[in-house]
Amino acid sequence: MKKNLCTAIIFISILINCFFSGCNSTKTSVEEIRAVWLHPGLFNKDHDTALIQMSDLFESYKETGINNLFCYNTLRTQNGFEWDYLQVLINEGHKRGIKIHPIFYPGYDVRIEGEIKEHPEWLIRNIDSTVMPNLNLTLPAVRAYWLRKISDALKYDIDGIHLDYTRFPIDQKYSYDSITIAAFKKESGVSPLEISPDCGNLYWCEWIQWNTDQITLLVSEIRKLLDKTGKDLLLGVDAFPDIETSRILIGQDWTRWAEEGLVDILCPMLYTNDTVLLSKYLNAIIDAVGSDCTVCPGIGIVTAENKITKELLVNEIKIVRNAGARGMAFFSGYSFSEEFRDTLKRTVFSK
């Protein structure tokens, strides 16, 4: 009896050790995310020509070590291609071990056509009654519109969904249309038109928080949509780099998104040539998010904020790694040229 008991204890101990060593092995072997934001404008409208271009580019990406692509305008209704651009992206990416994440950008400028033209009430109406070419993300109908768009991409064998412009236009461009006013008044008892835009006014603070909560609600609904598929799909989101100003000025409460498990990948857009600022903001982001999600900083090659050199790019990647980030994304495919890719192959991405 004792012998059998000892044997059982030893066997259980072995199982426990194998389990924990297996977990540790999995954690240490997590692949570093190396992503590029990709636009369809890189490819010819002709299918056969585009296929050659894409094959050559993706082969170069593979050799560089790129393993994820955040792809704009992947659906036929978005890109004007007469062929299935998203399916070709998936085919060419997956055969090279590159994951494909279609991008959707709910808060970006929209064309007043199609379904949006039929629903002018969906657009943001400024306090002076002027209309902006941006959808009011506080409206349930607008959020449902984006869920339908994303559902179209979920029919494909994609690896995740990526969100850009998940926010209001810069500087608190909230909507003062009748539907939004009524929704806020129902909760708070006051109309935002009756509130002075003064942070000493508690109702103004509530108005800011209410709008921010509506953006979080959209992210939550997209998360549920992905989970409902039963597939292992990642949800990534681009974010402004400062925690407080992001939440107050554009409604991006991304620390909450991470804390509540709504997003898997957070891409703070750290487009700068100032390595001191890069390190400062990145460390603050990692401290705030912790292990709640994967921080994958956006490094700008050529943006409205910076134009990087090869040497500086290498240095910024080292800073990102030293800070403990688990990946990086390059903006964008237009400027992430062969010259930059060759530099990375010979240095920080060398095998």
C-alpha positions as CSV (number, residue, x, y, z in Angstrom):
1,M,0.0,0.0,0.0
2,K,2.8,2.5,1.0
3,K,4.7,1.5,-2.1
4,N,1.7,2.3,-4.3
5,L,1.1,5.6,-2.5
6,C,4.8,6.6,-3.0
7,T,4.6,5.7,-6.7
8,A,1.4,7.8,-7.1
9,I,3.0,10.8,-5.3
10,I,6.1,10.6,-7.5
11,F,3.9,10.3,-10.7
12,I,1.9,13.3,-9.6
13,S,5.0,15.3,-8.9
14,I,6.4,14.5,-12.4
15,L,3.1,15.7,-13.9
16,I,3.1,18.9,-12.0
17,N,6.8,19.6,-13.0
18,C,6.0,18.9,-16.6
19,F,3.0,21.1,-16.5
20,F,4.9,24.1,-15.1
21,S,8.0,23.7,-17.2
22,G,5.7,23.5,-20.2
23,C,4.0,26.7,-19.2
24,N,7.3,28.5,-18.7
25,S,8.5,27.2,-22.1
26,T,5.4,28.6,-23.7
27,K,5.9,32.0,-22.2
28,T,9.5,32.3,-23.1
29,S,8.9,31.1,-26.7
30,V,6.2,33.8,-27.5
31,E,7.1,35.2,-30.9
32,E,7.9,38.8,-31.0
33,I,5.3,40.7,-33.1
34,R,6.9,42.5,-36.1
35,A,4.1,44.2,-38.0
36,V,3.7,46.6,-40.8
37,W,0.6,48.8,-41.5
38,L,-0.2,48.0,-45.1
39,H,-2.2,50.0,-47.7
40,P,-3.8,48.5,-50.9
41,G,-2.3,51.4,-52.8
42,L,1.0,49.5,-52.8
43,F,-0.5,47.1,-55.4
44,N,-1.7,47.5,-59.0
45,K,-5.4,47.3,-59.7
46,D,-4.7,44.4,-62.2
47,H,-4.9,41.1,-60.3
48,D,-2.0,39.3,-62.0
49,T,0.3,42.3,-61.6
50,A,-0.7,42.8,-58.0
51,L,-0.1,39.1,-57.3
52,I,3.5,39.4,-58.5
53,Q,4.0,42.6,-56.5
54,M,2.5,41.1,-53.4
55,S,4.5,37.9,-53.7
56,D,7.8,39.8,-54.0
57,L,7.0,42.1,-51.1
58,F,5.8,39.4,-48.8
59,E,8.8,37.3,-49.5
60,S,11.0,40.3,-48.6
61,Y,8.9,40.7,-45.4
62,K,9.4,37.1,-44.5
63,E,13.2,37.4,-45.0
64,T,13.2,40.5,-42.8
65,G,11.2,38.8,-40.1
66,I,7.9,40.5,-40.5
67,N,5.2,38.2,-39.2
68,N,2.0,40.4,-39.0
69,L,0.3,42.8,-41.3
70,F,-2.3,45.4,-40.3
71,C,-4.1,45.9,-43.5
72,Y,-6.3,48.9,-44.5
73,N,-9.3,48.7,-46.9
74,T,-9.3,44.9,-47.3
75,L,-13.0,44.6,-48.5
76,R,-14.1,45.1,-52.0
77,T,-16.5,47.9,-51.0
78,Q,-13.4,49.7,-49.6
79,N,-10.7,49.3,-52.1
80,G,-12.3,49.3,-55.6
81,F,-10.5,46.1,-56.7
82,E,-12.5,43.9,-59.0
83,W,-10.9,40.9,-57.3
84,D,-10.8,39.6,-53.8
85,Y,-7.9,41.6,-52.3
86,L,-8.4,40.2,-48.7
87,Q,-8.3,36.6,-49.9
88,V,-5.1,37.2,-51.8
89,L,-3.6,38.8,-48.8
90,I,-4.4,35.8,-46.7
91,N,-3.1,33.3,-49.3
92,E,0.2,35.1,-49.8
93,G,0.6,35.9,-46.2
94,H,-0.2,32.6,-44.7
95,K,2.0,30.6,-47.0
96,R,4.9,32.6,-45.6
97,G,3.8,32.5,-41.9
98,I,2.6,36.1,-42.0
99,K,-0.7,36.8,-40.1
100,I,-3.3,39.1,-41.6
101,H,-5.4,41.6,-39.6
102,P,-7.9,43.8,-41.5
103,I,-8.1,47.3,-40.2
104,F,-11.3,49.2,-39.5
105,Y,-11.3,52.9,-38.6
106,P,-14.7,53.9,-37.1
107,G,-13.8,57.5,-36.2
108,Y,-12.1,58.5,-39.5
109,D,-13.6,60.8,-42.1
110,V,-16.3,59.1,-44.2
111,R,-17.6,59.5,-47.7
112,I,-21.2,60.7,-47.7
113,E,-22.5,58.0,-49.9
114,G,-24.4,54.7,-49.8
115,E,-25.8,53.8,-46.4
116,I,-24.2,56.8,-44.8
117,K,-25.9,59.2,-47.2
118,E,-29.2,57.5,-46.3
119,H,-28.6,58.3,-42.6
120,P,-27.4,61.9,-42.2
121,E,-28.4,61.6,-38.5
122,W,-25.3,59.3,-38.1
123,L,-22.9,62.2,-38.6
124,I,-21.4,64.3,-35.8
125,R,-23.2,67.6,-35.3
126,N,-21.1,70.3,-33.7
127,I,-22.5,72.5,-31.0
128,D,-23.0,75.2,-33.6
129,S,-25.0,72.7,-35.7
130,T,-22.4,72.3,-38.4
131,V,-22.0,68.7,-39.6
132,M,-18.7,66.9,-39.6
133,P,-17.8,64.0,-42.0
134,N,-17.3,61.6,-39.1
135,L,-19.7,59.1,-37.7
136,N,-21.1,59.6,-34.2
137,L,-19.9,56.5,-32.4
138,T,-22.2,57.1,-29.5
139,L,-25.2,56.0,-31.6
140,P,-26.2,52.3,-31.4
141,A,-27.1,52.4,-35.1
142,V,-23.5,53.6,-36.0
143,R,-21.9,50.9,-33.8
144,A,-24.2,48.3,-35.5
145,Y,-23.0,49.6,-38.9
146,W,-19.4,48.9,-38.0
147,L,-20.2,45.5,-36.6
148,R,-21.7,44.6,-39.9
149,K,-18.6,45.8,-41.7
150,I,-16.3,43.8,-39.4
151,S,-18.6,40.7,-39.8
152,D,-17.8,40.7,-43.5
153,A,-14.1,40.3,-42.7
154,L,-14.8,37.6,-40.2
155,K,-16.1,35.3,-43.0
156,Y,-12.4,35.0,-44.1
157,D,-9.6,33.0,-42.5
158,I,-8.0,36.1,-40.9
159,D,-5.9,36.2,-37.7
160,G,-7.5,39.2,-36.1
161,I,-9.1,42.6,-36.4
162,H,-7.2,45.8,-36.0
163,L,-8.8,49.1,-35.1
164,D,-7.6,52.6,-36.0
165,Y,-9.3,55.9,-35.3
166,T,-11.3,54.3,-32.5
167,R,-12.0,57.8,-31.1
168,F,-13.6,61.2,-31.6
169,P,-12.0,63.8,-33.8
170,I,-9.3,65.7,-31.9
171,D,-10.2,68.1,-29.2
172,Q,-13.5,66.8,-27.9
173,K,-15.5,66.9,-31.1
174,Y,-18.5,65.3,-29.5
175,S,-21.9,65.3,-31.2
176,Y,-24.7,67.6,-30.1
177,D,-27.5,66.1,-32.2
178,S,-30.9,65.5,-30.7
179,I,-30.5,61.7,-30.3
180,T,-27.2,62.1,-28.4
181,I,-28.5,64.9,-26.3
182,A,-31.5,62.9,-25.3
183,A,-29.4,59.8,-24.4
184,F,-27.1,61.8,-22.1
185,K,-30.0,63.8,-20.5
186,K,-31.8,60.5,-19.7
187,E,-28.8,59.4,-17.7
188,S,-27.6,62.7,-16.2
189,G,-30.8,64.8,-16.0
190,V,-29.2,67.7,-18.0
191,S,-28.6,68.5,-21.6
192,P,-25.0,69.0,-22.7
193,L,-26.2,72.3,-24.3
194,E,-26.9,73.6,-20.8
195,I,-23.4,72.8,-19.6
196,S,-20.5,75.3,-19.6
197,P,-17.3,73.6,-21.1
198,D,-15.5,74.0,-17.8
199,C,-13.7,71.2,-16.0
200,G,-14.9,72.8,-12.8
201,N,-18.4,71.9,-13.8
202,L,-19.2,68.4,-12.7
203,Y,-21.8,67.9,-15.4
204,W,-19.1,68.8,-18.0
205,C,-16.9,66.1,-16.5
206,E,-19.8,63.7,-16.7
207,W,-20.3,64.6,-20.4
208,I,-16.6,63.8,-21.1
209,Q,-16.8,60.5,-19.3
210,W,-20.1,59.6,-21.0
211,N,-18.7,60.0,-24.4
212,T,-15.6,58.1,-23.5
213,D,-17.7,55.3,-22.2
214,Q,-19.5,55.1,-25.6
215,I,-16.2,54.5,-27.4
216,T,-15.4,51.7,-24.8
217,L,-18.8,50.3,-25.5
218,L,-18.0,50.0,-29.2
219,V,-14.7,48.2,-28.4
220,S,-16.6,45.9,-26.1
221,E,-19.2,45.1,-28.8
222,I,-16.4,44.3,-31.3
223,R,-14.7,42.1,-28.7
224,K,-17.9,40.1,-28.2
225,L,-18.4,39.8,-32.0
226,L,-14.9,38.3,-32.3
227,D,-15.4,35.9,-29.4
228,K,-18.7,34.8,-30.8
229,T,-17.0,33.3,-33.8
230,G,-15.3,30.7,-31.6
231,K,-12.0,31.4,-33.4
232,D,-8.8,32.5,-31.8
233,L,-8.9,36.0,-33.2
234,L,-6.8,38.9,-31.8
235,L,-8.2,42.4,-31.4
236,G,-5.6,45.1,-31.8
237,V,-6.1,48.9,-31.5
238,D,-4.0,51.9,-32.4
239,A,-3.9,54.5,-29.7
240,F,-2.6,58.0,-28.9
241,P,0.5,57.7,-26.6
242,D,-0.5,59.8,-23.6
243,I,-2.9,58.1,-21.1
244,E,-4.8,61.1,-19.8
245,T,-5.0,63.3,-22.9
246,S,-6.2,60.3,-24.9
247,R,-9.1,59.7,-22.6
248,I,-10.1,63.3,-22.2
249,L,-9.5,64.8,-25.6
250,I,-10.5,61.9,-27.9
251,G,-12.4,59.4,-25.8
252,Q,-9.7,56.7,-25.9
253,D,-9.6,55.0,-22.5
254,W,-7.2,52.3,-23.6
255,T,-5.9,51.5,-20.1
256,R,-9.5,50.4,-19.4
257,W,-9.6,48.4,-22.6
258,A,-6.5,46.5,-21.6
259,E,-7.6,46.1,-18.0
260,E,-11.0,44.6,-19.0
261,G,-9.4,42.3,-21.5
262,L,-11.2,43.9,-24.5
263,V,-8.0,44.2,-26.6
264,D,-5.1,41.8,-27.1
265,I,-2.7,44.2,-28.9
266,L,-2.2,47.9,-28.0
267,C,-0.3,49.9,-30.6
268,P,0.6,53.3,-29.1
269,M,1.6,55.5,-32.0
270,L,5.0,56.7,-30.8
271,Y,6.0,58.4,-34.0
272,T,9.1,60.4,-33.0
273,N,12.8,60.9,-33.6
274,D,13.2,61.9,-30.0
275,T,14.5,58.7,-28.2
276,V,14.2,60.3,-24.8
277,L,10.5,60.9,-25.3
278,L,10.0,57.5,-26.9
279,S,11.5,55.9,-23.8
280,K,9.5,58.1,-21.4
281,Y,6.1,57.5,-23.0
282,L,6.7,53.8,-23.7
283,N,7.7,53.0,-20.2
284,A,4.6,54.8,-18.8
285,I,2.4,52.8,-21.2
286,I,3.9,49.5,-20.2
287,D,3.7,50.4,-16.5
288,A,0.0,51.3,-17.0
289,V,-1.0,48.2,-19.0
290,G,1.3,45.7,-17.3
291,S,0.5,42.2,-18.6
292,D,-3.1,42.9,-19.5
293,C,-2.3,43.0,-23.2
294,T,0.6,43.0,-25.6
295,V,2.1,46.4,-26.1
296,C,3.3,46.7,-29.7
297,P,4.6,50.3,-30.2
298,G,4.1,52.0,-33.5
299,I,7.4,53.2,-35.0
300,G,7.1,55.9,-37.6
301,I,9.3,55.6,-40.7
302,V,7.8,58.6,-42.5
303,T,4.7,60.2,-40.8
304,A,3.3,63.7,-40.2
305,E,5.4,63.7,-37.0
306,N,8.7,62.3,-38.0
307,K,11.0,61.0,-40.7
308,I,13.4,58.4,-39.4
309,T,16.9,57.3,-40.5
310,K,18.1,53.7,-40.6
311,E,20.4,54.2,-37.7
312,L,17.7,55.8,-35.6
313,L,15.3,53.0,-36.5
314,V,17.7,50.4,-35.2
315,N,18.1,52.4,-32.0
316,E,14.4,52.8,-31.4
317,I,13.9,49.0,-31.8
318,K,16.5,48.5,-29.1
319,I,14.7,50.9,-26.8
320,V,11.4,49.1,-27.5
321,R,12.9,45.8,-26.6
322,N,14.7,47.1,-23.5
323,A,11.4,48.5,-22.2
324,G,9.9,45.1,-22.3
325,A,7.5,45.5,-25.2
326,R,6.6,42.3,-27.0
327,G,6.6,43.6,-30.5
328,M,6.6,46.7,-32.7
329,A,4.8,47.9,-35.8
330,F,6.1,50.0,-38.6
331,F,4.2,52.8,-40.3
332,S,3.8,52.2,-43.0
333,G,4.3,49.9,-46.0
334,Y,4.7,52.9,-48.2
335,S,7.9,54.1,-46.4
336,F,9.2,50.8,-44.9
337,S,11.4,50.4,-48.0
338,E,13.8,47.6,-49.0
339,E,16.6,49.8,-47.7
340,F,15.1,49.8,-44.2
341,R,14.3,46.1,-44.4
342,D,17.9,45.2,-45.4
343,T,19.2,47.2,-42.4
344,L,17.0,45.3,-40.0
345,K,18.0,42.0,-41.5
346,R,21.6,42.7,-40.9
347,T,21.2,44.1,-37.4
348,V,18.3,43.8,-34.9
349,F,16.4,41.1,-36.9
350,S,19.5,39.0,-37.8
351,K,19.1,35.3,-37.1
